[in-house]
Amino acid sequence: MTSRPVTASGLHVIFDLDGTLVDSEPNYYEAGRRLLARYGVRDFGWEVNARFIGISTLETLTVLREEYGIEAPLEELLAGKNALYLELAGASTEVFPQMRVLVERLYAAGVPMAVASGSSRAAIEAVLAVTGLDAYIPLYVSADEVSHGKPEPDVFLEAARRLGAAPADCVVLEDAPAGAAAAHAAGMRCIAVPYVPETASDPAFEAADLLFAGGQSAFTADAAYHRMLG
């Protein structure tokens, strides 16, 4: 995607939440592990969980229900995992330090921001509140509110609509190939910070305007901010 210079006043930034702004994946994994254990699944490991990073909770549970032959209704599984996750997230959720620096810098510059996530609205709200990020990013969109989750562009396009921004004026920060693909499909620039460094070579990241192949350990707010304006 060809980038074009913008000013801070014309910039809009959309953050993925889990694995990008905050390190919530351990909580999602633990919530999933506890949930599946209720239905007799004892072999749900981190490697299996990693397949679903960047995918909505609803879509994740749809696949896992089929793979493990769970007969419980999907709605029951979804409610169970959301309750477990909210308990864990409310107790402890860490913001990636350089992401917090970036959010504060964008806020100081008057740049409108939003979160677009595969998590439920309740989960997004809880995480933003417990981390204090809600003071900077009051607008958020859940994949539950649109027709299709990532890698489809729906959630990013809805975030842009609520921001009153054209997709071309939006920059997305993402950690997962599915999210990077969704940003590209939405016609937005993307700064990619792979949560799983091994995915840095995924074709979905090839269209990223900036790729921090080393993930959060390589990410700096300064480099991201200047690329957004470059």
N, C-alpha and C positions, 0 to 999 in steps of 0.2 A: 504494500500500500504506500502510495506517495505521501510523504508528510508535507505540511505547509506551515510557514511561520504563523503563530498566533500571539496575541497579547494576553496577559493574565485576565483582562476584562472580558475577553471572548472565549475563554477556556472553561470547560465543564469537565469534571473528573468523576468517574464512576468506579468505585472499588468493589471487587469481590470481597466477601467477608472472611470466610473460613480458609485458612491457609495463606491468605494474602494480608489482610489487616491484622488478624489475630490467629494465634496458634490453637485453633479449636479442634483440630483433627484428633488429638488424643482423647478429648471428651466425647467426640462422635464415635470413635472406635469403642471406647469403654461402654457407652450407651448401647451400641449395637451388640457388643459381646454379651452384656447383661440381658438384653432383650431376647436374643436368640437362645441363650441358655435356658430361659423360661420354657422354651419349646423343644428342649432336648438337643440343641445344637451345641457341641462342645469343641468343635474344631475351627471356629471362626477366628482366624489369626490376622495379624497386621497386614500380611501379604494380600489376603483376600480384600480387606478393607481398602487398601491402596488403589484397587481397581475402580473404586467409586468416588475418589477424590474429585471434586468439581461437579459431581452429579447430584441432583436434588434428592432429598430424603425419600420422597414418594417413589421416584424412579428406582432408587437403590433398593428399597424394600420390595418393590414389585419383582425385581430380578431375584433377590435373595429368597423370597417366599417360594418362587418357582424352583430354584436350584436346590433348596433344602426340603422341598415338599411339605411346607407348613400349611396346615388347613385353616388356620385362623384367618378371619377376614382382614384384608389389607388395612381397613380403617382402624382395627384394633391394634395392629402392629405399629401403625403410624402414631397413634395416640400414646402407645407405650413407649416408643423410642423418644418422642418429643418430651414426655414427662421426665424420663431418665436424663435426657440431655439437659433440660432446663435446670434440673437439680445440680448436675455437675458443673454446668457453665456458670450458674449463679454463685457457686462456691469459689471458683477460680477459673479465670480466663486471662491469658497473657496477650498483650499487644506487642507485635514486633517493634522494637525500639525505633528503628529508622522509619517505619511506617507512621508511628506517632509524630515523629519530627516532620514528616512530609505533610500530614494532615494539618498540623498546627501552622505550618508555613503557608499552605494553600488558604487556610482560613484567614490568616492575617492579610493575605493578598486579596481577599474578597472573592475567591474562586468558588462558585457553587459546586457542591459535592453531593453524591448519593451513593448508597450501597445497593448492589444488585446481587442477590444471593439465592442459592438453591435451598437455603434453610427456610423454615416457616417464619411468618411474621413475628410470632411470639419469641422464637429463638433469636432472631435478629435483634428485636427490641431488648431482650434480656442481656445479650452480649454487649450491645452498645451502651446500655445503662451501667452495667457492672464495671466496664472499662473506662467510662467517662467520655467515650467517643460521641455519645449522643449530643454533647454540647457543641460539637463541630459539624456533625452530619445528622441532621434531623430527618432527612428524607431517605426512605429505603423501600425496596421492592423485593418481594419474595417470588420465587418461581411458581409458588402455589397460586399466584394472582394472574398468571398468563397461561396461554394455551400449551406452550411447550417449554421445557427447561433447556439448559445448555446441553449440547452445542448449538441449538437453535438460538436465534438472536432476540427472541421475544422479550426477555427480562431486561436486556440492555436498552432496547428500543422503548420500552415502557418507562424506564428510568429517565431517558432523554426527554420523553414527552412530558413527564412530570417536572423536569427541570426547565422546560421550555426551550430546549436546545436542539439544534440540528445534529444528527449523528456525526457529521464531519467535524463538528466543534467539540466532540467528546473524546477523551482519552480514558481508556479502561486499564485498570491494573488487575492482573490475573495471575494465578499460580498453577492452573491446570490446563492441559491441552483442550479440553472441552470448552473452557471459558475463553481461551484465546481464539478458538474457532468461532465461537458465538460473537465475539467482538468484531472479528473480520467480516462475518456475515452481516453484521449490523452497519458496516461501513464506518467503523470507528478505529482510531489508532489504538494500539495496545502496547503496554509495557508489561513484559512477562517476567515473573519471578517464580520459577518452578519450585513448588513445595517439595517435590521428589526430584532431586537433581538429575537422576537417571532419565527423566523425561525431557530434558533440555533439548535433545535431538529430535523430538517428536515433530513431524511435519507441520502440525498445527501452530507451532511456534515460529515457523519460518517467516510468516507475514508480520511478526511483531515489529513494532517500530524500534523497540529496544528490548534486548533479552539479557537478563542477568543469569547466565548459565549456572552460576554457583548458588543460585537461590538467595535466601534471606541473608546468608553470610556475605554475599557479594553486593547486595543491594545498598545503595545510599540515596538518601532523600535529595541531596544536592544534584546528583546525576539525573535522577528521574525528573526533578523540577525543571532543570535546564533543557532536557529533551522535550518535555511537554511544550515549552515555549520556542523550541528550535525548528 
